[in-house]
């Protein structure tokens, strides 16, 4: 009787890593180990867009924190001396 293999629970990261590994292997086997320049250009542009997206999120969060600080300081009561 053959033993049943217990399949390990894989995360999405594991699946992605396996897909990338398989893709690289296929690229080498088909002789496309070197990516075309157009691919590299699009990849660089995509990386830049991701970084710009993160920048916009960070800028929005920083602005929210700064506005909260301004509101706190504006809400403080001041003493007025009356004669």
HELIX and SHEET records of a PDB file:
HELIX    1   1 UNK A   12  UNK A   29  1                                  18    
HELIX    2   2 UNK A   37  UNK A   74  1                                  38    
END                                                                             
